[in-house]
Amino acid sequence: MSEKPVRVRFAPSPTGPLHMGGVRTALYNYLFAKKNNGTFIIRIEDTDQTRFVPGAQEYILDALNWCGIHATEGPGIGGNFGPYVQSERKELYRPYAEQLVNEEKAYFAFDTAEELDAMRDRAKQMGMPNWQYNHVTRSGMRNSLTLPQDQVDQLLANGTPYVIRMKMPRNRDVRFEDSIRGWVVVNTNNLDDKVLFKSDGMPTYHLANIVDDHLMEISHVIRGEEWLPSAPLHYLLYEAFGWDCPVFAHLPLLLRPDGNGKLSKRDGDRLGFPVFPTDWTTAEGELYSGYREKGYFNGAFINMLAFLGWNPGTTQEIFSIEELAEVFTLDRVSKAGAKFDPDKTKWFQQQYLRNKTNEELATLLKESTGEQYDLNKLTEIVHLMKERATFIKDFLIEGDYLVNRPTSYDEQTVAKKWKAESAVLMNEWMDRLEKVEPFDHVSIEQAFQLFLSDKQMGVGAVLPLFRLLVTGTGMGPSMFDIAAFLGKEECLGRMNKGIEVLNA
């Protein structure tokens, strides 16, 4: 019998912006599908209408699109297994819940919220803080297992609110194999009778998730570790319906950079890095920054995420998304949580920036600044500043002196290098510079070396002063390249002005 075709899904809930942990889950699903010539599906799971956030679905789809994670099937794309938004599939779920009731694998529960709260309070008073609706306590509650059938029928006929709960079997070991974690064994005595269908006519995540995965022929469920406690229930639901269970793979948590614990929005706020792929503005107008708006290349962001919990088994670290798809396997995914490193993220960004041509970067720089700069000039600026830049914006921030005369001078360099005789020395060097023809970096450097030889001085006695007057800084790219870029007249003008300011 041939293996089932690979069909995987990323199924976010539109309850807010897409956390980078969610992006990683989407990425691993996408890579697994690509690696196995499979299908990658996006499904929006919006059964919890109380937590629905307007704009969240659009945000999720836009963010994934920026990341380069493109679905084969999904909202706005279509496919043969739609709709791909659960609220549009609402009528599908009730028959499945009622099937389980009819087969005595689930039951109607008529307990009100007040009755449940009262039961929890009584349990606390008796020293049972974690009361559960389960195989022990269900016998004392108002449900179709404890009430006479005629009373159940009457309650249903009267439209009395109810939920449908899973009838969890007693004292049974649920065993399933996880592709990442190996065999998982959980005894049903530790599980409660989860609600499958709510009083508002909507399924819970658990029922809708299983039904949709079955109907969409999902072969592998690749999702975050936080869903591992729900996996035994999902396994039992597949069994209850008589359906083949997909392969489970539960991904490790993303951990905060300092200490342990799951990476959260608050960690980003506290330590100054984004945790969302793109900017998100709350209904109250509060802005949370994203990697796109911070200036990261989507490839660098994806490359970084791929390595949070997975490695290729080689020393290679820089991959395009296409290259990742060629080498990605679930058996290289770690069980242990992956600690996020903001500095490593910047390193990936730097590598991506340096791998682009000067012309590509200059075009991006021009797009970010408008039409005020000549493309050829920007290409030269990129050439000078490339090894010192992390983001596109850095070229004209770190290299501001390449387009603007300095208005201040590095205090440390002034204190350390500018002496009473410095102005005389620099005037002598200016006299030499004025005679340099052609005014290119080779000729300028030759003149400089001859000047040092004539003065019997070391580089450290002259070059920092030259840099200080021309750029206002204490360090940077080659001064001979900078001088050639600025031109003779501009260099000499800056030096005259610098001497005037520093001698004032």
DAHU-V804683 format. One record per pair of residues at least 12 apart in sequence whose ideal C-beta (glycine too) atoms are under 10 Angstrom apart, sorted by the first residue. I is the first residue (numbers start at 1). GAP is how many residues later the second one is. D is the distance in whole Angstrom. If there is no record, write none. Layout:
# DAHU-V804683
I;GAP;D
I;GAP;D
This chain:
# DAHU-V804683
3;33;10
3;216;8
4;34;10
4;213;7
4;214;10
4;215;5
4;216;9
4;240;8
4;242;9
4;243;10
5;31;9
5;32;8
5;33;6
5;34;7
5;212;8
5;214;7
6;26;7
6;27;6
6;28;10
6;29;9
6;30;4
6;31;7
6;32;3
6;33;7
6;34;9
6;212;9
6;213;5
6;214;7
6;241;10
7;26;8
7;29;10
7;31;6
7;32;5
7;33;8
7;34;7
7;65;9
7;66;9
7;74;9
7;206;9
7;209;7
7;210;5
7;211;5
7;212;5
7;213;8
7;239;9
8;18;10
8;20;9
8;21;4
8;22;8
8;23;10
8;24;6
8;25;5
8;28;9
8;30;6
8;31;7
8;32;6
8;33;7
8;64;10
8;205;10
8;208;10
8;210;7
8;211;7
8;212;5
8;213;8
8;214;6
8;215;10
8;238;9
8;239;10
8;241;9
9;17;10
9;20;7
9;24;9
9;30;9
9;31;8
9;32;4
9;33;7
9;34;5
9;36;10
9;62;9
9;64;9
9;65;9
9;72;10
9;75;9
9;200;10
9;203;8
9;204;7
9;207;7
9;209;6
9;210;10
9;211;9
9;212;8
9;213;9
9;214;9
9;237;10
10;12;8
10;13;9
10;15;6
10;16;4
10;17;9
10;18;9
10;19;5
10;20;8
10;30;7
10;31;7
10;32;6
10;33;7
10;34;10
10;50;9
10;54;8
10;59;8
10;61;8
10;64;9
10;212;8
10;213;9
11;14;9
11;15;10
11;18;9
11;30;8
11;31;8
11;32;4
11;33;7
11;34;5
11;73;9
11;75;9
11;194;9
11;197;9
11;198;7
11;201;8
11;202;9
11;205;10
11;207;9
11;210;9
11;212;8
12;13;9
12;14;8
12;30;8
12;31;8
12;32;7
12;33;7
12;34;9
12;44;8
12;45;8
12;47;10
12;48;5
12;49;9
12;51;10
12;52;9
13;31;8
13;32;5
13;33;6
13;34;8
13;35;7
13;38;7
13;39;8
13;40;9
13;43;8
13;44;9
13;47;9
13;73;9
13;192;8
14;30;6
14;31;8
14;32;5
14;34;9
14;37;9
14;38;6
14;39;6
14;40;9
14;41;8
14;42;4
14;43;4
14;44;9
14;45;8
14;46;7
14;47;10
14;71;9
14;73;10
15;30;10
15;31;8
15;33;7
15;35;9
15;36;4
15;37;7
15;38;6
15;41;6
16;35;8
16;36;10
16;37;5
16;39;10
16;40;6
16;43;8
16;44;9
16;249;9
16;260;9
16;264;8
16;266;9
16;272;10
17;36;8
17;38;9
17;39;7
17;42;6
17;43;8
17;46;8
17;248;9
17;258;9
17;259;5
17;260;8
17;261;8
17;262;9
17;263;4
17;264;9
17;265;9
17;271;7
17;273;8
18;38;8
18;41;7
18;42;5
18;43;9
18;44;9
18;45;5
18;46;7
18;49;9
18;258;7
18;259;6
18;260;8
18;262;9
18;272;10
19;205;10
19;235;8
19;243;10
19;244;8
19;245;8
19;246;7
19;249;10
19;256;6
19;257;7
19;258;9
20;43;10
20;47;10
20;234;7
20;243;7
20;248;9
20;253;10
20;254;8
20;255;5
20;256;7
20;257;7
20;270;9
20;271;8
20;281;8
20;284;9
20;285;6
20;288;8
20;320;8
20;325;10
21;203;6
21;204;10
21;205;9
21;230;8
21;231;10
21;232;7
21;233;5
21;241;8
21;242;7
21;243;10
21;254;8
21;284;9
21;287;9
21;288;10
21;317;10
21;319;9
22;38;8
22;41;9
22;42;9
22;201;10
22;202;8
22;232;10
22;254;9
22;255;9
23;37;10
23;40;7
23;41;7
23;43;10
23;44;6
23;46;7
23;253;9
23;254;5
23;268;9
23;278;8
23;279;8
23;282;6
24;200;9
24;227;7
24;228;10
24;230;7
24;278;9
24;280;10
24;281;5
24;282;8
24;283;10
24;284;6
24;285;7
24;286;9
24;314;9
25;197;7
25;198;6
25;199;6
25;202;10
25;226;6
25;229;10
25;280;10
26;14;8
26;16;8
26;34;9
26;37;9
26;38;6
26;41;8
26;43;5
26;45;9
26;196;10
26;251;10
26;279;10
27;37;9
27;40;7
27;41;9
27;42;6
27;274;10
27;275;6
27;278;6
27;279;6
27;281;10
27;283;10
27;294;8
27;297;8
27;298;10
27;301;9
28;194;6
28;195;9
28;221;8
28;223;6
28;277;9
28;278;8
28;281;8
28;282;7
28;296;10
28;300;7
28;302;8
28;305;7
29;12;9
29;13;9
29;40;9
29;42;10
29;191;8
29;192;9
29;193;5
29;194;8
29;220;9
29;222;10
30;12;10
30;34;9
30;37;9
30;38;9
30;39;5
30;40;8
30;41;8
30;42;10
30;192;10
30;272;10
30;291;8
30;294;9
30;295;8
30;298;9
31;38;9
31;191;10
31;271;10
31;275;7
31;279;9
31;290;8
31;291;10
31;293;5
31;294;5
31;295;9
31;296;9
31;297;4
31;298;9
31;299;10
32;147;10
32;187;10
32;188;7
32;190;6
32;217;8
32;293;9
32;296;6
32;297;8
32;298;7
32;301;10
33;38;9
33;39;7
33;186;10
33;187;9
33;189;10
33;292;8
33;295;10
34;38;10
34;287;9
34;288;8
34;290;8
34;291;4
34;292;8
34;294;8
35;289;9
35;290;6
35;291;7
35;292;8
35;293;5
35;294;7
35;295;9
36;183;9
36;184;9
36;289;10
36;292;10
36;293;10
38;34;8
38;181;7
38;182;8
39;32;9
39;33;5
39;34;6
39;40;8
39;42;9
39;177;9
39;178;9
39;179;9
39;180;9
40;29;8
40;30;8
40;31;5
40;32;5
40;33;8
40;34;9
41;30;6
41;31;7
41;32;5
41;33;6
41;36;9
41;38;7
41;40;7
41;41;10
41;43;7
41;171;10
41;172;10
41;175;6
41;176;10
41;177;8
42;18;8
42;19;7
42;22;7
42;27;9
42;28;9
42;29;4
42;30;9
42;31;8
42;32;3
42;33;7
42;34;9
42;35;8
42;37;10
42;42;7
42;43;10
43;28;9
43;30;9
43;31;7
43;32;8
43;38;9
43;39;9
43;40;9
43;41;5
43;42;8
43;43;7
43;46;9
43;165;10
43;166;9
43;169;6
43;170;9
43;173;7
43;175;9
44;12;9
44;13;6
44;16;8
44;17;9
44;30;8
44;31;6
44;39;9
44;40;7
44;41;4
44;42;7
44;43;8
44;44;9
45;40;9
45;41;5
45;42;9
45;160;6
45;163;7
45;164;7
45;167;8
46;39;6
46;40;6
46;41;5
46;42;9
46;156;9
46;162;10
47;39;5
47;40;7
47;42;9
47;43;8
47;46;8
47;151;8
47;153;9
47;155;5
47;156;6
47;157;7
47;158;6
47;159;10
47;160;9
47;161;5
47;162;9
48;38;10
48;150;9
48;152;10
48;154;8
48;156;8
48;157;7
48;160;10
49;38;8
49;149;10
49;151;7
49;153;7
50;148;10
50;150;9
50;152;10
52;35;9
53;227;10
53;229;9
53;230;8
54;229;7
55;225;9
55;226;9
55;227;10
55;228;8
56;224;9
57;18;7
57;28;8
58;17;10
58;18;10
59;217;9
59;218;9
59;219;7
59;220;9
59;221;6
59;222;10
59;231;10
60;15;9
60;217;9
61;13;8
61;14;7
61;15;7
61;16;10
62;215;9
62;216;7
62;230;10
63;213;7
63;214;4
63;215;5
63;216;10
63;217;9
63;227;8
63;228;9
63;229;8
63;235;10
64;213;8
64;214;10
65;213;10
65;233;10
66;211;6
66;212;6
66;224;9
66;225;9
66;226;5
66;232;6
66;235;9
66;236;10
67;210;6
67;211;9
67;224;9
67;225;9
67;231;5
67;232;9
67;234;7
67;235;6
67;238;8
67;254;8
68;230;6
68;231;7
68;233;9
68;234;6
68;252;9
68;253;5
68;254;9
69;208;10
69;229;9
69;233;8
69;252;8
70;251;10
71;13;9
73;143;8
75;13;9
79;137;9
80;136;9
80;137;10
81;131;9
81;134;7
81;135;4
81;136;7
81;137;9
82;134;9
84;128;9
84;132;9
86;116;8
86;117;8
86;119;9
86;122;5
86;123;9
86;125;10
86;126;7
87;115;8
87;121;10
89;114;9
89;119;8
89;122;8
89;123;7
89;126;9
90;111;7
90;112;7
90;113;8
90;118;9
91;110;10
92;111;9
92;116;8
92;119;6
92;120;8
92;123;7
93;103;9
93;104;7
93;108;9
93;109;8
93;110;4
93;111;9
93;114;6
93;115;6
93;117;10
93;118;6
93;119;9
94;70;9
94;103;7
94;107;7
94;108;10
94;109;8
94;113;10
95;116;10
96;68;10
96;100;9
96;101;9
96;107;8
96;111;7
96;112;9
96;114;8
96;115;5
96;118;9
96;119;10
96;141;9
96;144;10
96;145;7
97;66;10
97;67;5
97;68;10
97;69;10
97;98;10
97;99;5
97;100;4
97;101;10
97;106;7
97;107;10
97;110;6
97;114;9
98;66;8
98;99;8
99;141;9
99;142;8
100;64;7
100;65;10
100;66;7
100;67;8
100;96;7
100;97;9
100;107;9
100;137;8
100;140;6
100;141;8
101;43;7
101;63;6
101;64;10
101;66;9
101;95;9
101;96;9
103;64;10
103;137;7
103;138;9
103;139;10
104;40;10
104;41;9
104;63;7
105;61;7
105;62;6
105;63;10
105;64;9
105;91;10
105;131;9
105;132;9
105;134;9
105;135;5
105;136;9
106;38;9
106;57;10
106;58;5
106;59;6
106;60;5
106;61;6
106;62;10
106;87;9
106;88;10
106;89;10
106;90;6
106;91;8
106;101;9
106;131;9
106;134;8
107;31;8
107;36;5
107;37;5
107;38;5
107;39;9
107;40;10
107;45;9
107;55;10
107;56;10
107;57;7
107;58;6
107;59;9
107;60;6
107;86;8
108;34;9
108;35;6
108;36;4
108;37;9
108;39;9
108;44;6
108;47;8
108;48;7
108;52;9
108;54;5
108;55;8
108;56;6
108;57;8
108;89;9
109;24;8
109;29;8
109;32;7
109;33;7
109;34;4
109;35;8
109;36;9
109;37;10
109;53;6
109;54;5
109;55;7
109;56;5
109;84;8
109;86;8
109;90;10
110;31;9
110;32;5
110;33;6
110;34;8
110;36;10
110;37;8
110;41;9
110;42;8
110;45;6
110;46;9
110;50;6
110;51;7
110;52;5
110;53;8
110;89;10
111;22;8
111;27;10
111;30;5
111;31;5
111;32;7
111;50;10
111;51;9
111;52;8
111;54;10
112;30;8
112;48;10
112;49;8
112;87;10
113;48;10
113;86;10
115;26;8
115;27;7
116;15;9
116;17;8
116;25;8
119;12;6
119;14;8
119;18;8
119;21;8
119;22;7
120;12;10
120;13;10
123;14;8
130;62;10
131;61;9
132;36;10
132;58;9
132;59;8
132;60;4
132;61;8
132;62;10
133;30;10
133;32;7
133;35;10
133;59;5
133;60;5
133;61;9
133;62;9
134;31;10
134;34;6
134;36;9
134;54;9
134;55;8
134;56;9
134;57;7
134;58;5
134;59;6
134;60;10
135;32;8
135;33;6
135;34;8
135;35;5
135;36;8
135;53;8
135;54;7
135;56;9
135;57;9
135;58;7
136;34;9
136;53;9
137;55;9
137;56;9
138;27;8
138;29;8
138;30;9
138;54;9
138;55;6
141;24;9
141;52;9
142;13;9
142;18;10
142;20;9
143;19;8
143;20;9
143;21;10
143;22;7
143;24;10
143;50;9
144;12;9
144;18;9
144;20;9
144;21;10
144;23;10
145;20;9
145;22;7
145;48;10
160;39;9
161;37;9
161;38;4
161;39;9
162;35;9
162;36;9
162;37;6
163;30;10
163;31;10
163;32;5
163;33;8
163;34;6
163;35;6
163;36;6
163;37;10
163;41;9
164;29;10
164;31;7
164;32;5
164;33;4
164;34;8
164;35;10
164;39;9
164;40;9
164;43;8
165;27;9
165;28;4
165;29;7
165;30;6
165;31;7
165;32;9
165;39;10
166;25;9
166;26;9
166;27;5
166;28;5
166;29;8
166;30;6
166;31;10
166;38;10
166;40;8
166;41;9
166;67;7
166;70;7
166;71;7
166;74;8
167;26;6
167;69;10
167;73;9
168;20;5
168;21;9
168;22;10
168;23;5
168;24;7
168;25;5
168;26;8
168;64;9
168;65;8
168;68;7
169;19;5
169;20;10
169;22;9
169;67;8
169;70;10
169;71;10
170;17;10
170;18;7
170;19;7
171;16;7
171;17;7
171;18;5
172;14;10
172;15;7
172;16;5
172;17;8
172;19;10
172;60;10
172;64;9
173;12;6
173;13;7
173;14;5
173;15;8
173;16;10
173;59;10
174;12;5
174;13;8
174;14;6
174;16;10
174;17;8
174;57;9
174;58;4
174;59;9
174;60;10
174;61;6
174;62;6
174;65;9
175;57;9
175;60;9
176;55;7
176;56;8
176;58;9
176;59;5
176;60;10
176;62;9
176;63;10
176;69;7
176;71;9
176;72;6
177;68;10
177;70;8
177;71;8
178;43;10
178;50;8
178;53;8
178;69;8
178;70;5
178;71;6
178;72;6
178;152;10
178;157;9
179;41;8
179;42;10
179;43;8
179;68;6
179;69;7
179;70;4
179;71;9
179;150;10
179;151;5
179;152;7
179;154;8
180;42;9
180;45;9
180;48;10
180;68;9
180;69;5
180;70;6
180;71;7
180;72;8
180;129;9
180;150;6
180;151;8
180;152;10
180;153;5
180;154;8
180;155;6
181;44;9
181;47;8
181;50;10
181;67;9
181;68;8
181;69;6
181;71;9
181;152;10
181;154;6
182;153;8
184;44;7
184;47;7
184;48;8
184;51;9
184;64;8
184;66;9
185;47;9
186;42;9
186;43;8
186;45;8
186;46;4
186;47;9
186;49;9
187;45;9
188;44;7
188;45;9
188;48;8
190;39;10
190;42;9
191;38;9
191;39;10
191;41;6
191;42;6
191;45;8
192;41;9
193;40;10
194;12;6
194;13;9
194;36;8
194;39;6
194;40;10
194;42;10
194;43;9
195;12;9
196;12;9
196;14;9
196;15;10
196;37;9
196;41;8
205;22;9
205;25;8
205;29;10
206;24;7
206;27;6
206;28;7
206;31;7
207;26;10
207;27;10
207;30;7
209;12;9
209;14;10
209;18;9
209;21;9
209;25;7
209;28;9
210;23;9
210;24;6
210;25;10
210;26;10
210;27;5
210;28;6
210;30;9
210;31;8
210;33;8
210;35;9
210;36;10
211;26;9
211;30;8
211;32;9
213;21;9
213;24;10
213;25;9
213;30;9
213;32;9
213;33;6
214;23;9
214;24;7
214;27;7
214;29;5
214;30;8
214;31;9
214;32;9
215;28;10
217;27;10
217;29;9
218;28;5
218;29;9
219;25;9
219;27;6
219;28;7
220;26;6
220;27;5
220;28;8
220;29;6
220;110;8
221;13;8
221;24;9
221;25;5
221;26;7
221;27;5
221;28;7
221;29;9
222;24;10
222;25;9
222;26;8
222;27;5
222;28;8
222;29;7
222;108;7
222;111;9
223;25;8
223;26;8
223;27;6
223;28;7
224;26;7
224;27;5
224;28;9
224;29;7
224;30;9
224;38;10
225;25;5
225;26;6
225;27;6
225;28;5
225;29;10
225;37;9
225;84;10
225;110;9
225;112;8
226;24;9
226;25;10
226;27;8
226;36;8
227;21;9
227;23;6
227;24;9
228;20;8
228;22;5
228;23;10
229;21;10
230;20;10
231;14;10
231;17;6
231;19;7
234;12;9
234;14;8
235;13;8
247;83;9
249;81;5
249;82;10
249;84;7
250;83;10
250;85;9
251;57;10
251;58;6
251;59;9
251;79;9
251;82;6
251;83;9
251;84;10
251;86;10
251;87;9
252;56;8
252;57;5
252;58;9
252;81;7
252;82;5
252;83;6
252;84;6
252;85;5
252;86;6
253;55;10
253;56;8
253;83;9
253;84;4
253;85;7
253;86;10
254;13;10
254;21;9
254;51;9
254;54;6
254;55;8
254;83;7
254;84;6
254;85;8
254;86;6
255;12;9
255;53;9
255;54;10
255;81;9
255;82;4
255;83;6
255;84;5
255;85;7
256;12;9
256;14;9
256;15;8
256;19;10
256;81;10
256;83;7
256;84;7
257;14;6
257;16;8
257;82;6
257;83;5
257;84;6
257;85;6
257;86;9
257;87;10
258;12;9
258;13;7
258;81;9
259;80;9
260;77;8
260;79;9
261;76;9
262;75;8
263;12;6
263;45;9
263;74;9
263;75;9
263;76;9
263;77;5
265;15;9
265;23;7
267;73;8
267;75;10
268;20;8
268;21;8
268;72;9
268;74;9
269;19;8
269;20;9
271;69;10
271;71;7
272;17;9
272;70;8
273;16;9
273;18;9
273;21;8
273;67;8
273;68;10
273;69;4
273;70;10
273;72;7
273;73;9
274;14;8
274;15;5
274;16;5
274;17;5
274;18;9
274;19;8
274;20;6
274;22;8
274;27;9
274;68;9
274;71;9
275;13;8
275;14;9
275;15;9
275;16;9
275;65;8
276;12;6
276;13;7
276;14;5
276;15;8
276;16;9
276;17;10
277;13;5
277;14;6
277;15;6
277;16;10
277;19;9
277;21;8
277;24;7
277;25;9
277;28;9
278;12;4
278;13;7
278;14;4
278;15;7
278;16;10
278;20;10
279;12;9
279;13;7
279;14;5
279;15;9
291;13;9
291;14;10
291;54;8
291;58;9
294;55;9
294;97;7
294;99;9
295;54;8
295;58;10
295;69;10
295;73;9
295;95;8
295;96;4
295;97;6
295;98;6
295;99;8
296;49;8
296;50;9
296;52;8
296;53;5
296;56;9
296;57;10
296;94;9
296;95;7
296;96;10
297;51;9
297;52;6
297;54;10
297;55;5
297;56;7
297;58;10
297;59;8
297;67;9
297;94;9
297;95;9
298;23;9
298;54;9
299;19;9
299;20;9
299;21;6
299;22;7
299;25;10
299;49;9
299;50;9
299;52;10
299;53;6
299;56;9
299;57;10
300;18;9
300;45;8
300;46;9
300;47;9
300;48;4
300;49;4
300;50;8
300;51;7
300;52;4
300;53;8
300;55;10
300;90;10
301;44;8
301;47;8
301;48;8
301;51;9
302;17;9
302;18;9
302;19;6
302;22;8
302;46;9
303;14;8
303;15;7
303;16;6
303;17;8
303;18;8
303;20;9
303;21;8
303;42;10
303;45;5
303;46;9
303;48;8
303;49;7
304;13;10
304;36;9
304;37;9
304;38;10
304;40;7
304;41;5
304;42;9
304;43;9
304;44;5
304;45;8
304;48;10
305;19;10
305;33;10
305;35;9
305;40;9
305;43;9
306;13;7
306;15;8
306;17;10
306;18;5
306;21;10
306;22;8
306;42;10
307;12;9
307;17;10
307;31;8
307;34;10
307;37;8
307;41;8
308;26;9
308;29;9
308;30;4
308;31;8
308;32;6
308;33;9
308;36;9
308;37;10
309;23;9
309;24;6
309;25;5
309;26;9
309;27;8
309;28;8
309;29;4
310;14;9
310;17;10
310;18;7
310;19;9
310;20;9
310;21;10
310;22;5
310;23;5
310;24;7
310;28;8
311;16;10
311;21;6
311;22;9
311;23;8
312;12;8
312;14;10
312;15;5
312;16;8
312;17;9
312;20;7
313;14;8
313;16;9
313;18;10
313;19;6
314;13;8
317;27;9
317;30;9
317;31;8
317;34;8
318;30;8
318;33;5
318;34;8
318;37;7
320;32;10
320;35;10
346;44;6
346;45;9
347;43;9
349;40;10
349;41;6
349;42;7
350;36;10
350;37;9
350;38;10
350;39;8
350;40;5
350;41;9
350;44;10
352;38;10
353;29;10
353;33;7
353;34;10
353;36;6
353;37;7
353;38;7
353;39;8
353;41;9
353;42;10
354;32;6
354;33;7
354;35;9
354;36;10
356;26;9
356;30;9
356;36;10
357;22;9
357;25;9
358;20;9
358;21;5
358;22;8
358;23;9
358;24;5
358;25;5
358;26;10
358;28;7
359;16;8
359;17;10
359;19;9
359;20;6
359;23;8
359;24;10
360;19;10
360;22;9
361;17;8
361;18;8
361;20;9
361;21;5
361;22;9
361;24;9
361;25;7
361;28;8
361;31;7
361;34;7
362;12;10
362;13;6
362;14;8
362;15;9
362;16;4
362;17;4
362;18;8
362;19;8
362;20;5
362;21;9
362;30;10
362;33;9
363;12;7
363;15;8
363;16;9
363;19;10
364;14;9
364;18;9
364;28;5
364;31;9
365;13;5
365;14;9
365;16;8
365;17;7
365;20;10
365;24;10
365;27;6
365;28;8
365;29;10
365;30;5
365;31;7
366;12;6
366;13;9
366;26;10
367;25;9
368;23;10
368;24;6
368;25;7
368;27;9
368;28;9
369;23;9
369;24;9
369;26;9
369;27;7
369;34;10
372;31;9
373;23;8
373;30;7
377;25;9
377;26;8
377;108;9
378;17;8
378;18;9
378;24;10
378;25;9
380;22;8
380;101;9
380;104;9
380;105;6
381;14;6
381;15;7
381;18;6
381;21;5
381;22;7
381;104;8
382;13;6
382;17;9
383;94;9
383;98;8
383;102;9
384;14;10
384;15;7
384;18;7
384;92;8
384;93;5
384;94;8
384;97;6
384;98;7
384;100;10
384;101;6
385;12;10
385;13;6
385;14;4
385;17;8
385;91;8
385;92;7
386;91;9
387;90;8
388;87;9
388;88;7
388;89;7
398;75;9
398;78;8
398;79;10
399;72;9
399;74;10
399;77;8
399;78;8
399;83;9
399;86;10
400;71;9
400;72;9
400;73;9
401;66;10
401;69;7
401;70;4
401;71;6
401;72;7
401;75;8
401;81;8
401;85;9
401;93;9
402;69;8
402;74;9
402;75;9
402;80;7
402;83;7
402;84;7
403;83;10
404;68;10
405;65;9
405;66;10
405;67;8
405;81;10
405;85;8
405;88;8
405;89;6
405;92;7
405;93;9
406;62;9
406;63;8
406;64;8
406;65;6
406;66;3
406;67;8
406;88;7
406;91;8
406;92;7
406;95;9
407;65;7
407;90;10
407;94;9
408;64;6
408;65;10
408;93;9
409;59;6
409;60;8
409;62;9
409;63;5
409;64;8
409;65;9
409;89;7
409;92;7
409;93;6
410;54;9
410;57;9
410;58;7
410;61;9
410;62;6
410;63;5
410;64;4
410;65;9
411;63;9
412;62;6
413;51;6
413;52;8
413;54;8
413;55;5
413;59;9
413;60;8
413;61;4
413;62;9
414;51;10
414;54;7
414;58;10
414;60;9
414;87;10
414;88;7
416;48;8
416;58;8
417;43;9
417;44;8
417;45;10
417;46;10
417;47;5
417;48;6
417;50;9
417;51;7
417;57;8
418;46;9
418;47;7
418;50;7
418;51;9
418;80;10
418;81;10
418;84;6
418;85;9
419;42;10
419;46;9
420;83;9
422;39;9
422;40;10
422;42;10
422;43;6
422;46;9
422;47;9
422;77;8
422;80;8
422;81;9
423;42;9
423;46;10
423;75;9
423;76;5
423;77;9
423;79;8
423;80;5
424;75;10
425;26;10
425;30;8
425;32;8
425;36;8
425;37;7
425;40;7
425;41;10
426;36;8
426;39;6
426;40;7
426;42;9
426;43;6
426;69;6
426;70;9
426;72;8
426;73;6
426;76;9
427;68;8
427;69;9
427;72;7
428;23;8
428;26;9
428;27;8
428;34;10
429;18;9
429;19;8
429;22;6
429;23;10
429;26;9
429;33;7
429;34;10
429;36;8
429;37;7
429;40;9
429;66;8
430;36;10
430;39;9
430;61;9
430;62;6
430;65;5
430;66;8
430;69;9
431;20;10
431;61;10
432;12;10
432;15;5
432;16;8
432;18;8
432;19;5
432;22;9
433;14;7
433;15;9
433;18;9
433;33;9
433;50;8
433;55;7
433;58;7
433;59;6
433;62;8
434;54;7
434;55;10
434;57;10
434;58;6
435;12;8
435;53;10
436;12;9
436;47;9
436;48;10
436;52;7
436;55;10
437;51;9
438;46;9
438;50;10
439;44;8
439;45;6
439;47;9
439;48;7
439;49;5
439;50;9
439;52;8
440;40;9
440;41;9
440;43;9
440;44;5
440;45;10
441;37;7
441;38;9
441;39;4
441;40;5
441;41;9
441;42;7
441;43;4
441;44;9
442;38;8
442;42;9
443;37;9
443;41;8
444;22;10
444;34;10
444;35;8
444;36;5
444;37;9
444;38;10
444;39;5
444;40;6
444;44;9
444;47;9
445;33;8
445;34;9
445;35;4
445;36;9
445;38;9
445;39;9
446;34;9
447;33;9
448;14;8
448;15;8
448;18;8
448;31;8
448;32;7
448;35;9
451;15;10
463;15;10
463;16;6
463;17;10
464;15;9
465;30;9
465;33;9
465;34;10
465;37;9
466;13;6
466;14;10
466;16;9
466;17;8
466;25;9
466;29;8
466;32;10
467;12;5
467;15;8
467;16;10
468;27;10
468;30;7
468;34;8
469;22;9
469;23;10
469;25;6
469;26;4
469;27;9
469;28;8
469;29;3
469;30;7
469;32;9
469;33;8
470;12;7
470;13;7
470;16;7
470;20;9
470;21;6
470;22;10
470;23;10
470;24;5
470;25;6
470;27;10
470;28;7
471;12;10
471;15;9
471;23;8
471;27;9
472;22;9
472;26;8
472;29;10
479;12;10
483;12;10
